[in-house]
Amino acid sequence: MSKRKKNYPDPLTVVRKYGADALRLYLINSPVVRAESLRFKEDGVRDVLKDVFLPWYNAYRFLLQNIQRAQKVDGLRFVYKPSEVDKASNVMDRWILSFTQSLVLFVRREMAAYRLYTVVPWLVKFVDNLTNWYVRSNRKRFKGEAGLEECHQALQTLFSVLFDMVVIMAPFTPFLTEHLYQNLCKLLDPEMLKEQDMGSVHYLMLPQPREALIDSVIERKVARMQALIELGRVVRDRKTLPTKYPLPEVVVIHKDQQYLDDVVDVQAYVLEELNVRLLTTSRDKEKYGVQLRAEPDHKVLGARLKGDFKPVMAAIQALSDSQVEDFLKSKDIEVLGHKLAENDLRIMYSFTGGSTSKYEAHSDDDVLVLLDVTPSQAMIDEGVAREVVNRIQKLRKKAKLLPTDDITVYCDVMPKTEELHRVVEQHTDYIETALKQPLRPYPIPFIGDIIIKEKTEMKGATLEMTVVKRQVDHHLHYPAAPTDDSTPVVCFVNLHLCTPGVPAAPGAAASRDALLFLENPRGDVVSSVAELVQQASVIFSLNGTAVKLYKSAELTEEVLPSVDLLSLNSLTLYASVAGRPPTSAHAIATNGDAVCKYVNVELLDGVPRNGVSGALGCVLLENPRGENVLNADQLLNEVKVLFGQQGRSIRLCTSRDGQHELSATTDLSSLHASRLFVFSR
């Protein structure tokens, strides 16, 4: 860089384009900090932004999105507590925590020696491990699909990693870290804030490494897992087999039993990332047509043998499988009069499966991976279904929808004779489970509330996808209103809690029978199954636990997100808490009657307000059964909330003409299964 020659771009232009932190980190990683000449390249600053800042920020955003999802859907209140991280038992949690503490240890050591330029390469590797390995392999845990406890532990771990990363990187990237820190601080345990002034990340000292979290065994296992997955991906790329398409088997061959044991410990992640059904480990290489072969270390032997190297190299390459086996046992071998030691040769696998073998092989000279590349028709169909899911997810992203947005997806395949139409029909349940939203065939029974629509070519057919707001779907089979008050005028379900020992919260309900509204007032329909689950959690004081709803007492038919909620009207649902054995062994007979006492209410004088649209609703006089019994004042307040009449003076009457007003002494139990009329006072 020369000021006289101006052979570099304007620094302020670079700062405005990429940010001061990106320029700062680029210079820290450059020869400048070693007092050497620098040939400035703007592309280098852009690479810092692309390889470090964007993945780092995406991991931070992913954390916050999933905390919000857990709070909204699962009722989880997230507060970061360092003690929770120490309890981590998941292999990937322990690995990323170990890797983070190794980073802290490395940065402290390098900064003490003023070797600032060594930090960035380590940081790039760390960000890759965090985003492309830890976050990617634990998405289901973050989304709550493995249970609330696993979700909570994964969120605690990711928060811990990002928080430590923000503090350790503060001297290098002061502006970005301060921005992230201020938002992360809102989720810290209040006790932590009392210990020191934490108003800014720059008030904090560099963290001390928690060496108890560093686990070399876990890091070894995950490193081997990563190697296997990379080898498997190479095989898939070679055979043009996208990861979306499942394969029957992956075989791992290695001479060291400890290596194979490590693979078995992390096999769930190998199967998930390679999308295979079965993992087999073996030391019996002959069974799969595998032989050992040797290659010389050209650099070492070339310098030592000089003119004899070429004939010795040919002899080494001609060694048989049994000779290589003997070498591995004895650690030395004599070739053309030259005694060779362990470090002089590199031992590799050679696959001779032949053209008829169902396996395709790849090796990194340490381990051999064989992939069975002969998928069945069922697996091919599943791969196509995965591709449909991928197209729909991209459409949701294009519409900037959040995972928690309630939508219905409509799909149509033209022509109907194509295989794609059959696959979509047969894999509707799989697609709905992956999307966590209902999938419906064309035609769309309405024209409003369409969010986005798109056509795409796929497998020789045209796939048309339309995303609409969920609430419109509830009116497709809207039940008629009851003709009398012997049943609630709104759609409802009875609920039976099947899990013993819950809730444990003080003052929680003892009854295990309750009622949930599917709409209230009439026409204001519950938006999703998740909202229904949230109602159940509140009624039974189950917040913080993973609750599932079932249609049968045997807990075999779960209420899926795709269900038409109003089709459940008058049924009894069964709630179970994950991780606890159920006790209910028989169906609860209600004959469609409400298990709790209720009174129907009708707004005659005035209009619904505050976003409420219906004028006919229902108020429960108790819920759960026999508990939380209302008095007259509470009933009046419930009616005000129901119709959005807060701040107005109203009266409740038992007759449509406004006579027989309720008083504070009215016996509300006598009003069960009757109707009250609402008038302005």
C-alpha positions as CSV (number, residue, x, y, z in Angstrom):
1,M,0.0,0.0,0.0
2,S,1.4,3.3,-1.0
3,K,-0.1,6.6,0.0
4,R,1.7,8.4,-2.9
5,K,0.6,5.9,-5.6
6,K,-3.0,5.6,-4.2
7,N,-3.0,1.9,-5.0
8,Y,-5.9,1.1,-2.6
9,P,-9.6,2.1,-2.5
10,D,-10.8,5.0,-0.3
11,P,-11.0,3.6,3.3
12,L,-14.3,5.4,4.0
13,T,-15.8,3.8,0.9
14,V,-14.8,0.4,2.1
15,V,-16.2,1.1,5.6
16,R,-19.5,2.3,4.1
17,K,-19.7,-0.8,1.9
18,Y,-18.6,-3.5,4.3
19,G,-18.5,-1.9,7.8
20,A,-15.7,-0.9,10.0
21,D,-15.5,-4.3,11.7
22,A,-15.0,-6.2,8.5
23,L,-12.1,-3.9,7.5
24,R,-10.6,-4.1,11.0
25,L,-10.7,-7.9,11.0
26,Y,-9.2,-8.0,7.5
27,L,-6.3,-5.8,8.6
28,I,-5.7,-7.8,11.8
29,N,-5.4,-10.9,9.6
30,S,-3.0,-9.2,7.2
31,P,0.9,-8.8,7.1
32,V,0.5,-5.3,8.4
33,V,0.4,-6.5,12.0
34,R,3.7,-8.2,11.4
35,A,5.1,-4.9,10.0
36,E,5.2,-6.3,6.5
37,S,4.0,-4.9,3.2
38,L,0.3,-5.4,2.3
39,R,-1.3,-5.5,-1.1
40,F,-4.8,-4.4,-0.1
41,K,-7.6,-6.3,-1.8
42,E,-11.2,-5.2,-1.3
43,D,-12.3,-8.8,-2.0
44,G,-10.5,-9.8,1.2
45,V,-12.8,-7.5,3.2
46,R,-15.8,-8.9,1.4
47,D,-14.6,-12.4,2.3
48,V,-14.5,-11.5,6.0
49,L,-18.1,-10.4,5.7
50,K,-19.1,-13.5,3.8
51,D,-17.2,-16.2,5.7
52,V,-17.4,-14.8,9.3
53,F,-19.9,-12.1,9.9
54,L,-22.9,-13.4,7.9
55,P,-22.8,-17.0,9.2
56,W,-22.2,-15.7,12.7
57,Y,-25.1,-13.3,12.5
58,N,-27.3,-16.0,11.0
59,A,-26.6,-18.3,13.9
60,Y,-27.5,-15.4,16.3
61,R,-30.8,-14.7,14.4
62,F,-31.6,-18.5,14.3
63,L,-31.2,-18.6,18.1
64,L,-33.6,-15.7,18.7
65,Q,-36.2,-17.0,16.2
66,N,-36.3,-20.4,18.0
67,I,-36.5,-18.8,21.4
68,Q,-39.5,-16.8,20.2
69,R,-41.0,-19.9,18.7
70,A,-40.5,-21.9,22.0
71,Q,-42.1,-19.1,24.0
72,K,-45.1,-18.7,21.7
73,V,-45.8,-22.3,20.8
74,D,-44.4,-24.3,23.8
75,G,-44.9,-21.7,26.5
76,L,-41.2,-21.9,27.4
77,R,-39.7,-18.9,29.3
78,F,-36.1,-18.8,28.3
79,V,-33.4,-17.4,30.7
80,Y,-29.8,-18.2,30.2
81,K,-28.1,-19.9,33.2
82,P,-24.5,-21.1,32.9
83,S,-25.2,-23.9,35.3
84,E,-27.6,-25.4,32.8
85,V,-24.9,-25.7,30.2
86,D,-22.8,-27.8,32.6
87,K,-25.5,-30.5,32.6
88,A,-25.4,-31.0,28.8
89,S,-25.5,-34.7,27.9
90,N,-26.1,-34.5,24.1
91,V,-22.9,-35.4,22.1
92,M,-23.2,-32.4,19.8
93,D,-23.8,-30.0,22.7
94,R,-20.7,-31.2,24.5
95,W,-18.7,-31.0,21.3
96,I,-19.5,-27.4,20.5
97,L,-19.0,-26.4,24.1
98,S,-15.7,-28.1,24.1
99,F,-14.7,-26.5,20.8
100,T,-15.8,-23.1,22.1
101,Q,-13.6,-23.3,25.2
102,S,-10.7,-24.5,23.0
103,L,-11.3,-21.2,21.0
104,V,-11.2,-19.2,24.2
105,L,-8.0,-20.9,25.3
106,F,-6.4,-20.3,21.9
107,V,-7.4,-16.6,21.6
108,R,-6.1,-15.8,25.1
109,R,-2.8,-17.5,24.4
110,E,-2.3,-15.8,21.0
111,M,-3.3,-12.4,22.3
112,A,-0.8,-12.8,25.2
113,A,1.9,-13.4,22.6
114,Y,0.6,-10.5,20.3
115,R,-0.1,-12.9,17.5
116,L,-3.4,-11.3,16.5
117,Y,-3.1,-12.6,12.9
118,T,-3.6,-16.2,13.9
119,V,-7.1,-15.6,15.3
120,V,-9.1,-15.2,12.0
121,P,-8.3,-18.6,10.6
122,W,-9.4,-20.2,13.8
123,L,-12.5,-18.1,13.8
124,V,-13.5,-19.1,10.3
125,K,-13.1,-22.8,11.3
126,F,-15.2,-22.2,14.4
127,V,-18.0,-20.4,12.5
128,D,-18.1,-23.3,10.0
129,N,-18.4,-25.8,12.8
130,L,-21.1,-23.8,14.5
131,T,-23.3,-23.1,11.5
132,N,-22.7,-26.0,9.1
133,W,-22.3,-28.8,11.8
134,Y,-23.8,-27.9,15.1
135,V,-26.9,-25.8,14.1
136,R,-27.5,-27.9,11.0
137,S,-27.5,-31.2,12.8
138,N,-29.7,-30.0,15.7
139,R,-32.4,-28.2,13.8
140,K,-35.1,-30.7,15.0
141,R,-34.1,-30.1,18.6
142,F,-34.2,-26.4,18.3
143,K,-37.7,-26.6,16.8
144,G,-39.0,-28.7,19.7
145,E,-39.4,-31.9,17.6
146,A,-37.3,-33.9,20.1
147,G,-39.3,-32.7,23.2
148,L,-39.2,-29.5,25.3
149,E,-36.3,-30.6,27.5
150,E,-34.1,-31.2,24.4
151,C,-35.2,-27.9,22.9
152,H,-34.3,-26.0,26.1
153,Q,-30.9,-27.7,26.4
154,A,-30.1,-26.9,22.8
155,L,-31.1,-23.2,23.2
156,Q,-29.0,-22.9,26.4
157,T,-26.0,-24.4,24.6
158,L,-26.2,-22.2,21.5
159,F,-26.8,-19.1,23.7
160,S,-23.7,-20.0,25.8
161,V,-21.6,-20.5,22.6
162,L,-22.7,-17.2,21.0
163,F,-22.3,-15.2,24.2
164,D,-18.8,-16.5,24.8
165,M,-18.0,-15.8,21.2
166,V,-19.3,-12.2,21.4
167,V,-17.2,-11.5,24.5
168,I,-14.0,-13.1,23.1
169,M,-14.3,-11.2,19.8
170,A,-15.2,-7.8,21.3
171,P,-11.6,-6.4,20.9
172,F,-11.5,-7.5,17.3
173,T,-15.0,-6.5,16.1
174,P,-16.2,-3.9,18.7
175,F,-19.4,-2.7,16.8
176,L,-21.0,-6.0,15.8
177,T,-20.3,-7.6,19.2
178,E,-21.8,-4.7,21.1
179,H,-25.0,-4.9,18.9
180,L,-25.3,-8.7,19.6
181,Y,-24.4,-8.3,23.2
182,Q,-27.1,-5.7,24.0
183,N,-29.8,-8.1,22.7
184,L,-28.4,-11.2,24.3
185,C,-28.2,-9.4,27.7
186,K,-32.0,-9.3,27.8
187,L,-32.0,-13.1,28.2
188,L,-29.4,-13.4,30.9
189,D,-30.2,-14.7,34.4
190,P,-30.8,-11.5,36.5
191,E,-28.4,-12.9,39.1
192,M,-25.5,-12.6,36.6
193,L,-26.3,-8.9,36.1
194,K,-25.8,-8.2,39.8
195,E,-22.3,-9.6,39.9
196,Q,-20.7,-6.9,37.8
197,D,-21.4,-3.9,35.5
198,M,-22.5,-5.5,32.3
199,G,-23.8,-2.4,30.6
200,S,-21.5,-3.0,27.6
201,V,-19.5,-5.9,26.3
202,H,-16.4,-3.7,26.5
203,Y,-16.8,-3.5,30.3
204,L,-16.1,-7.3,30.5
205,M,-12.8,-9.0,30.8
206,L,-11.9,-11.8,28.3
207,P,-13.6,-15.0,29.6
208,Q,-11.5,-17.6,31.4
209,P,-11.7,-21.0,29.6
210,R,-13.9,-23.5,31.4
211,E,-11.5,-26.3,30.9
212,A,-13.9,-28.8,32.5
213,L,-16.0,-28.5,29.4
214,I,-13.1,-29.4,27.1
215,D,-13.5,-33.0,26.1
216,S,-10.9,-34.4,23.7
217,V,-12.8,-37.7,23.3
218,I,-15.9,-36.0,22.2
219,E,-13.9,-33.8,19.8
220,R,-12.3,-37.0,18.3
221,K,-15.7,-38.7,17.8
222,V,-17.2,-35.7,16.1
223,A,-14.1,-35.2,13.9
224,R,-14.5,-38.8,12.7
225,M,-18.2,-38.3,12.2
226,Q,-17.4,-35.2,10.0
227,A,-14.9,-37.2,8.0
228,L,-17.5,-40.0,7.3
229,I,-20.2,-37.5,6.3
230,E,-17.8,-35.7,3.9
231,L,-16.8,-39.0,2.3
232,G,-20.4,-40.0,1.9
233,R,-21.3,-36.7,0.3
234,V,-18.5,-37.2,-2.2
235,V,-20.0,-40.6,-3.2
236,R,-23.4,-39.0,-3.6
237,D,-22.0,-36.2,-5.7
238,R,-20.1,-38.7,-7.9
239,K,-23.3,-40.7,-8.5
240,T,-25.5,-37.6,-8.8
241,L,-27.6,-38.7,-5.8
242,P,-29.0,-35.6,-3.9
243,T,-29.1,-36.0,-0.2
244,K,-32.9,-35.6,-0.3
245,Y,-33.1,-39.2,-1.7
246,P,-32.6,-41.8,1.0
247,L,-30.3,-44.8,0.6
248,P,-30.4,-48.2,2.2
249,E,-27.0,-48.5,3.9
250,V,-23.6,-47.0,4.6
251,V,-20.8,-49.3,5.6
252,V,-17.8,-48.0,7.5
253,I,-14.6,-50.1,7.4
254,H,-11.6,-49.4,9.6
255,K,-8.9,-51.5,11.2
256,D,-9.2,-49.9,14.6
257,Q,-12.1,-51.0,16.8
258,Q,-12.0,-47.8,18.8
259,Y,-12.7,-45.8,15.6
260,L,-15.7,-48.0,14.8
261,D,-17.0,-47.6,18.4
262,D,-16.7,-43.8,18.1
263,V,-18.8,-44.0,14.9
264,V,-21.5,-46.0,16.6
265,D,-21.8,-43.4,19.3
266,V,-22.6,-40.7,16.7
267,Q,-24.4,-42.9,14.2
268,A,-27.7,-41.0,14.5
269,Y,-26.1,-37.9,13.1
270,V,-24.3,-39.8,10.3
271,L,-27.6,-41.4,9.3
272,E,-29.4,-38.0,9.4
273,E,-26.8,-36.1,7.4
274,L,-26.3,-38.8,4.8
275,N,-30.0,-39.7,4.7
276,V,-29.4,-43.5,4.9
277,R,-31.5,-46.1,6.7
278,L,-28.7,-48.3,8.2
279,L,-25.1,-47.9,9.4
280,T,-22.8,-50.9,9.5
281,T,-19.3,-50.9,10.9
282,S,-16.8,-53.6,10.1
283,R,-13.1,-54.6,10.3
284,D,-13.7,-57.5,7.9
285,K,-12.7,-55.7,4.7
286,E,-12.6,-58.9,2.6
287,K,-16.3,-59.4,3.1
288,Y,-16.8,-56.2,1.0
289,G,-14.1,-56.7,-1.5
290,V,-11.7,-54.3,0.1
291,Q,-7.9,-54.7,0.2
292,L,-5.0,-52.7,1.8
293,R,-2.4,-51.1,-0.4
294,A,0.7,-49.1,0.4
295,E,2.1,-45.9,-1.0
296,P,5.5,-44.4,-0.2
297,D,5.9,-41.1,1.5
298,H,7.5,-39.4,-1.5
299,K,9.1,-36.5,0.5
300,V,10.7,-38.7,3.2
301,L,11.9,-41.6,1.1
302,G,12.8,-39.5,-2.0
303,A,15.3,-37.5,0.0
304,R,16.7,-40.6,1.8
305,L,16.8,-43.2,-1.1
306,K,17.7,-40.8,-3.9
307,G,18.5,-43.0,-7.0
308,D,16.9,-46.1,-5.5
309,F,13.6,-44.4,-4.9
310,K,11.9,-45.3,-8.1
311,P,12.4,-49.1,-8.0
312,V,11.5,-49.1,-4.2
313,M,8.3,-47.1,-4.9
314,A,7.2,-49.6,-7.6
315,A,7.9,-52.5,-5.1
316,I,6.0,-50.8,-2.4
317,Q,3.0,-50.3,-4.7
318,A,3.1,-54.0,-5.6
319,L,2.9,-55.2,-2.0
320,S,0.0,-57.6,-1.5
321,D,-2.8,-57.2,1.1
322,S,-1.2,-59.8,3.4
323,Q,2.2,-58.1,3.2
324,V,0.6,-54.8,4.2
325,E,-1.2,-56.6,7.0
326,D,2.1,-57.9,8.3
327,F,3.6,-54.5,8.1
328,L,0.9,-53.0,10.2
329,K,1.5,-55.6,12.9
330,S,5.4,-55.4,12.9
331,K,5.6,-51.7,12.1
332,D,8.5,-52.3,9.7
333,I,9.2,-54.0,6.4
334,E,12.2,-54.7,4.1
335,V,11.9,-53.7,0.4
336,L,14.7,-54.3,-2.0
337,G,17.2,-54.3,0.8
338,H,15.9,-51.1,2.4
339,K,14.3,-51.3,5.9
340,L,11.2,-49.1,6.0
341,A,9.5,-47.9,9.2
342,E,5.9,-46.9,10.0
343,N,6.4,-43.3,9.0
344,D,7.8,-44.2,5.5
345,L,4.6,-45.6,4.1
346,R,1.0,-44.5,3.8
347,I,-1.6,-47.3,4.1
348,M,-4.8,-46.9,2.0
349,Y,-7.9,-48.9,1.2
350,S,-8.6,-50.3,-2.3
351,F,-12.1,-51.2,-3.3
352,T,-12.4,-54.1,-5.8
353,G,-16.2,-54.6,-5.5
354,G,-16.5,-54.8,-9.3
355,S,-19.2,-53.5,-11.7
356,T,-21.9,-55.7,-10.2
357,S,-21.5,-54.4,-6.6
358,K,-24.3,-52.4,-5.1
359,Y,-21.7,-50.3,-3.2
360,E,-19.9,-47.2,-4.2
361,A,-16.7,-46.4,-2.2
362,H,-14.6,-43.5,-1.2
363,S,-11.7,-43.2,1.3
364,D,-9.5,-40.6,2.8
365,D,-6.6,-43.0,3.3
366,D,-7.7,-43.7,6.9
367,V,-11.3,-44.9,6.7
368,L,-13.3,-46.4,3.9
369,V,-17.0,-45.6,3.3
370,L,-19.2,-47.7,1.2
371,L,-22.7,-46.4,0.2
372,D,-25.4,-48.7,-1.1
373,V,-26.5,-46.7,-4.1
374,T,-29.5,-48.9,-5.1
375,P,-32.5,-47.2,-3.6
376,S,-35.9,-48.9,-3.7
377,Q,-38.9,-47.2,-5.4
378,A,-40.3,-46.3,-2.0
379,M,-37.1,-44.5,-1.2
380,I,-37.1,-42.7,-4.6
381,D,-40.7,-41.6,-3.8
382,E,-39.7,-40.3,-0.4
383,G,-36.9,-38.3,-2.1
384,V,-39.4,-36.7,-4.5
385,A,-41.6,-35.9,-1.5
386,R,-38.6,-34.2,0.2
387,E,-38.1,-32.2,-2.9
388,V,-41.7,-31.0,-2.8
389,V,-41.2,-30.0,0.8
390,N,-38.1,-28.1,-0.3
391,R,-39.9,-26.2,-3.0
392,I,-42.7,-25.2,-0.6
393,Q,-40.3,-24.1,2.1
394,K,-38.5,-21.9,-0.5
395,L,-41.9,-20.4,-1.4
396,R,-42.6,-19.6,2.3
397,K,-39.2,-18.0,2.6
398,K,-39.8,-16.0,-0.5
399,A,-43.1,-14.7,1.1
400,K,-41.1,-13.8,4.2
401,L,-43.3,-16.0,6.4
402,L,-42.2,-17.1,9.9
403,P,-42.3,-20.8,11.0
404,T,-45.1,-19.8,13.5
405,D,-47.3,-18.2,10.8
406,D,-50.5,-20.3,10.4
407,I,-51.0,-21.1,6.8
408,T,-52.6,-23.7,4.5
409,V,-50.7,-24.9,1.4
410,Y,-52.6,-26.0,-1.7
411,C,-50.8,-28.1,-4.4
412,D,-51.8,-29.2,-7.9
413,V,-49.8,-31.4,-10.3
414,M,-50.4,-31.3,-14.0
415,P,-50.9,-33.6,-15.8
416,K,-52.5,-35.9,-13.2
417,T,-51.0,-38.9,-15.0
418,E,-47.4,-38.0,-13.9
419,E,-45.7,-39.9,-11.1
420,L,-45.4,-36.6,-9.1
421,H,-49.1,-36.6,-8.6
422,R,-49.1,-40.1,-7.1
423,V,-46.1,-39.3,-4.8
424,V,-47.8,-36.1,-3.5
425,E,-51.0,-38.0,-2.8
426,Q,-49.3,-40.9,-1.1
427,H,-46.9,-38.7,1.0
428,T,-49.3,-36.0,2.1
429,D,-48.9,-36.9,5.8
430,Y,-45.1,-36.8,5.5
431,I,-45.2,-33.4,3.7
432,E,-47.6,-32.0,6.4
433,T,-45.3,-33.3,9.2
434,A,-42.3,-31.7,7.6
435,L,-44.1,-28.4,6.9
436,K,-46.0,-28.4,10.2
437,Q,-48.9,-27.0,8.2
438,P,-51.8,-28.5,6.4
439,L,-51.5,-29.6,2.7
440,R,-54.7,-29.5,0.6
441,P,-55.4,-30.4,-3.1
442,Y,-56.8,-27.9,-5.6
443,P,-59.2,-26.2,-6.1
444,I,-58.9,-23.5,-3.6
445,P,-62.5,-22.9,-2.2
446,F,-62.1,-19.2,-1.9
447,I,-60.3,-16.3,-3.6
448,G,-59.1,-14.1,-0.8
449,D,-56.2,-14.3,1.7
450,I,-53.8,-15.7,-0.9
451,I,-50.2,-14.9,0.4
452,I,-48.2,-16.2,-2.5
453,K,-48.6,-18.4,-5.6
454,E,-46.0,-20.1,-7.9
455,K,-45.6,-22.7,-10.6
456,T,-42.5,-24.8,-11.0
457,E,-41.3,-27.6,-13.3
458,M,-40.5,-30.8,-11.4
459,K,-40.0,-34.4,-12.6
460,G,-41.6,-33.8,-16.0
461,A,-44.7,-32.2,-14.5
462,T,-45.9,-28.8,-13.4
463,L,-46.3,-28.3,-9.7
464,E,-48.5,-25.3,-8.7
465,M,-48.3,-24.2,-5.1
466,T,-50.5,-21.6,-3.3
467,V,-50.0,-20.4,0.3
468,V,-53.1,-18.9,2.0
469,K,-53.8,-17.7,5.5
470,R,-55.0,-20.6,7.8
471,Q,-58.1,-19.1,9.3
472,V,-60.1,-19.2,6.0
473,D,-59.8,-23.0,6.0
474,H,-61.9,-23.3,9.1
475,H,-65.1,-22.4,7.3
476,L,-65.0,-25.2,4.8
477,H,-67.1,-27.5,7.0
478,Y,-68.5,-25.0,9.5
479,P,-71.0,-26.7,11.9
480,A,-74.5,-25.3,12.2
481,A,-75.4,-23.5,15.4
482,P,-77.2,-25.6,18.0
483,T,-81.0,-25.1,18.1
484,D,-81.1,-24.8,21.9
485,D,-78.9,-24.3,24.9
486,S,-78.4,-27.9,25.8
487,T,-74.9,-27.7,24.4
488,P,-72.5,-24.7,24.0
489,V,-73.4,-22.5,21.0
490,V,-69.7,-22.6,20.0
491,C,-67.5,-25.5,18.9
492,F,-65.6,-27.1,21.7
493,V,-63.7,-30.3,22.8
494,N,-63.6,-32.0,26.1
495,L,-60.2,-32.7,27.4
496,H,-58.9,-35.5,29.7
497,L,-55.4,-35.4,31.2
498,C,-53.9,-38.8,31.0
499,T,-50.5,-38.2,32.7
500,P,-50.2,-38.8,36.5
501,G,-48.1,-36.6,38.8
502,V,-48.8,-33.4,36.9
503,P,-49.2,-30.6,37.5
504,A,-46.9,-30.1,40.4
505,A,-47.3,-26.3,40.6
506,P,-48.8,-25.0,43.9
507,G,-52.5,-24.4,43.6
508,A,-52.8,-26.3,40.3
509,A,-55.9,-28.1,39.3
510,A,-56.7,-31.5,40.8
511,S,-59.4,-32.4,38.3
512,R,-58.2,-34.1,35.1
513,D,-61.3,-33.2,33.0
514,A,-61.6,-29.8,31.3
515,L,-63.1,-28.1,28.3
516,L,-61.4,-26.2,25.4
517,F,-63.2,-23.8,23.0
518,L,-62.4,-24.2,19.3
519,E,-64.0,-20.8,18.7
520,N,-65.4,-18.1,21.0
521,P,-67.4,-16.1,20.2
522,R,-68.9,-18.0,17.3
523,G,-66.9,-17.5,14.2
524,D,-63.7,-16.5,16.0
525,V,-61.9,-19.7,15.5
526,V,-58.8,-20.9,17.3
527,S,-55.9,-20.4,14.9
528,S,-54.0,-23.6,15.3
529,V,-53.4,-26.8,17.2
530,A,-50.5,-25.1,18.9
531,E,-53.0,-22.5,20.4
532,L,-55.2,-25.4,21.6
533,V,-52.2,-27.0,23.3
534,Q,-51.4,-23.7,24.9
535,Q,-55.0,-23.5,26.3
536,A,-54.5,-27.0,27.8
537,S,-51.2,-26.1,29.3
538,V,-52.7,-23.0,31.0
539,I,-55.8,-24.9,32.4
540,F,-53.7,-27.7,33.9
541,S,-50.7,-25.5,34.8
542,L,-48.4,-27.4,32.4
543,N,-46.3,-24.5,31.2
544,G,-42.8,-25.5,30.5
545,T,-43.7,-29.1,29.5
546,A,-44.2,-30.7,26.1
547,V,-48.0,-31.5,25.8
548,K,-49.5,-33.6,23.0
549,L,-53.1,-34.1,22.2
550,Y,-54.6,-37.4,21.0
551,K,-58.0,-38.4,19.6
552,S,-58.1,-41.8,21.4
553,A,-57.5,-42.9,25.0
554,E,-54.8,-45.3,23.7
555,L,-52.8,-42.2,22.6
556,T,-52.2,-43.7,19.2
557,E,-53.8,-41.0,17.0
558,E,-52.1,-37.6,17.6
559,V,-53.9,-34.4,16.7
560,L,-51.8,-33.1,13.8
561,P,-51.2,-29.5,12.9
562,S,-53.0,-30.1,9.6
563,V,-56.4,-31.1,11.2
564,D,-59.5,-29.1,10.5
565,L,-60.1,-27.9,14.1
566,L,-63.8,-27.6,13.8
567,S,-64.1,-31.2,12.7
568,L,-63.2,-32.1,16.3
569,N,-66.3,-30.4,17.7
570,S,-67.9,-32.2,20.7
571,L,-65.1,-34.9,20.8
572,T,-63.0,-35.8,23.8
573,L,-59.3,-35.3,23.4
574,Y,-56.6,-36.8,25.5
575,A,-53.6,-34.8,26.7
576,S,-50.3,-36.5,27.6
577,V,-47.1,-34.9,28.9
578,A,-43.9,-36.1,27.1
579,G,-41.6,-38.3,29.3
580,R,-44.3,-39.4,31.7
581,P,-46.3,-42.7,31.4
582,P,-50.1,-42.3,30.8
583,T,-52.6,-43.9,33.1
584,S,-55.9,-43.5,31.1
585,A,-56.8,-46.9,29.6
586,H,-60.4,-46.3,28.5
587,A,-62.3,-43.7,26.6
588,I,-64.3,-41.1,28.5
589,A,-67.9,-41.3,27.6
590,T,-69.5,-37.8,27.3
591,N,-72.0,-38.4,24.4
592,G,-70.9,-35.0,23.0
593,D,-72.0,-33.2,26.2
594,A,-69.7,-30.5,27.8
595,V,-67.9,-31.9,30.9
596,C,-67.9,-28.4,32.5
597,K,-70.9,-26.2,33.5
598,Y,-71.4,-23.3,31.1
599,V,-73.8,-20.6,30.1
600,N,-74.4,-19.3,26.5
601,V,-74.4,-15.5,26.1
602,E,-75.8,-13.3,23.4
603,L,-74.9,-9.7,22.8
604,L,-78.3,-7.9,21.9
605,D,-77.5,-4.3,22.7
606,G,-74.3,-3.0,21.1
607,V,-71.7,-4.4,18.8
608,P,-68.6,-6.5,19.4
609,R,-65.4,-4.4,19.9
610,N,-61.6,-4.7,20.2
611,G,-61.2,-7.1,17.2
612,V,-64.0,-9.4,18.2
613,S,-66.5,-10.2,15.4
614,G,-69.1,-12.6,16.9
615,A,-72.1,-11.7,19.1
616,L,-72.9,-15.2,20.3
617,G,-70.6,-17.0,22.7
618,C,-70.2,-19.1,25.7
619,V,-68.7,-18.7,29.2
620,L,-67.6,-21.6,31.4
621,L,-68.8,-21.4,35.0
622,E,-66.0,-23.8,36.0
623,N,-62.9,-25.2,34.3
624,P,-61.5,-27.8,35.0
625,R,-64.6,-29.6,36.1
626,G,-65.5,-28.6,39.7
627,E,-62.7,-25.9,39.9
628,N,-62.2,-22.2,39.3
629,V,-66.0,-21.7,39.9
630,L,-67.1,-18.2,38.9
631,N,-69.1,-15.7,41.0
632,A,-71.4,-13.1,39.5
633,D,-68.8,-10.4,39.3
634,Q,-66.3,-12.7,37.6
635,L,-69.0,-13.8,35.1
636,L,-69.7,-10.2,34.2
637,N,-66.0,-9.5,33.6
638,E,-65.7,-12.7,31.4
639,V,-68.6,-11.5,29.3
640,K,-67.0,-8.1,28.8
641,V,-63.8,-9.7,27.6
642,L,-65.6,-12.1,25.4
643,F,-67.4,-9.4,23.4
644,G,-64.7,-6.6,23.8
645,Q,-66.9,-4.5,26.1
646,Q,-64.1,-3.6,28.6
647,G,-64.7,-0.1,29.9
648,R,-68.5,-0.2,29.2
649,S,-71.2,-0.8,31.8
650,I,-73.3,-3.8,30.9
651,R,-76.0,-6.0,32.5
652,L,-76.9,-9.7,32.1
653,C,-80.5,-10.8,31.9
654,T,-82.1,-14.2,31.6
655,S,-84.8,-13.0,29.2
656,R,-84.5,-11.5,25.7
657,D,-86.7,-8.6,26.7
658,G,-84.1,-7.3,29.2
659,Q,-86.0,-8.4,32.3
660,H,-84.7,-10.6,35.2
661,E,-81.3,-9.1,35.6
662,L,-78.6,-11.1,37.4
663,S,-77.6,-9.9,40.8
664,A,-74.7,-10.7,43.1
665,T,-76.8,-13.2,45.0
666,T,-77.8,-15.2,41.9
667,D,-77.0,-19.0,42.1
668,L,-74.9,-19.4,39.0
669,S,-75.0,-23.1,39.1
670,S,-78.7,-22.9,38.3
671,L,-77.8,-21.1,35.0
672,H,-76.0,-24.2,33.6
673,A,-77.1,-24.9,30.0
674,S,-79.1,-21.8,29.7
675,R,-78.7,-18.5,27.8
676,L,-78.0,-15.0,29.1
677,F,-78.6,-11.8,27.2
678,V,-76.2,-8.8,27.3
679,F,-77.5,-5.2,27.4
680,S,-75.9,-1.8,28.0
681,R,-76.6,-0.3,31.4
